[in-house]
Amino acid sequence: MQFVNKLREKTFFANCYLLQKVFMGVFYEKN
């Protein structure tokens, strides 16, 4: 069960990182 939690945590951080990259890309494109 702990392994699943670690995997879920990594996926969550990866998603946040990707969203941040996309958001920053869009933000810089507008300026």
C-alpha positions as CSV (number, residue, x, y, z in Angstrom):
1,M,0.0,0.0,0.0
2,Q,2.9,2.4,0.8
3,F,4.3,1.7,-2.7
4,V,1.0,2.8,-4.3
5,N,1.0,6.0,-2.2
6,K,4.5,6.8,-3.3
7,L,3.6,6.2,-6.9
8,R,0.5,8.4,-6.7
9,E,2.6,11.1,-5.0
10,K,5.1,11.0,-7.8
11,T,2.4,11.1,-10.5
12,F,0.8,14.1,-8.7
13,F,4.0,16.0,-8.6
14,A,4.7,15.2,-12.3
15,N,1.2,16.4,-13.3
16,C,1.8,19.6,-11.3
17,Y,5.1,20.1,-13.0
18,L,3.7,19.6,-16.4
19,L,0.8,22.0,-15.7
20,Q,3.2,24.6,-14.5
21,K,5.3,24.3,-17.6
22,V,2.2,24.6,-19.9
23,F,0.9,27.5,-17.8
24,M,4.2,29.4,-17.9
25,G,4.5,28.7,-21.7
26,V,1.1,30.2,-22.3
27,F,1.8,33.1,-20.0
28,Y,5.1,33.9,-21.8
29,E,3.4,33.6,-25.2
30,K,0.8,36.2,-24.2
31,N,3.5,38.8,-23.2
